[in-house]
Amino acid sequence: MKKFFLGITGASGAVYGLRLLDELAKLDAEVHVCITPDGYENIRIETGKEPGSAQYGGNVIFHDSRNFSAPVSSGSFMVDHYIIAPASMGCVGRIASGVSSNLVERCADVAMKERRDLIILFREAPLNLIHLENLTRLAKAGAVIIPAAPAFYHKPESIDDLISFMIGKIFDILKTDHRLFKRWE
């Protein structure tokens, strides 16, 4: 059974993290989730929701962002794919500097040191030179960097269509089948 780690930080775009969690929970996989305090605050502000393990079932395990003894904090715990969506620029900067102030950042560090898949969906505009340099450092270290910038060739009719496109791009990178958007023909 595949294992995923999903980190949700305080960047705007909480809908991306929640939709990704909904889609990952549908898979025959174990999904480990860590939401930072700012992530929870943005989820409340942007969606009015309060995500928790009870609504997802047994294959979704939530971890406290301060719990550095969680299984996912160790490289010996085999996680196949690590995803941070959305990632704040503060989170990106700390990861790029090798600093782990919470479990999301620690898991990103584990992914890079163990040479495992790390996908970072960032949500910020405009970007300054420090942001660009931090994103470049992470890309050079092996992370896949995705801006939260949906395409329009699939003729989206709703915000949900735009969100689905971005989650579909993540699933493409994970080599996981989906029907989240209409492909270019």
Summary of the structure (lengths in Angstrom):
residues: 185
radius of gyration: 15.4
end to end distance: 32.9
largest distance: 47.2
contacts: 581
relative contact order: 0.17
helix: 41%
strand: 19%
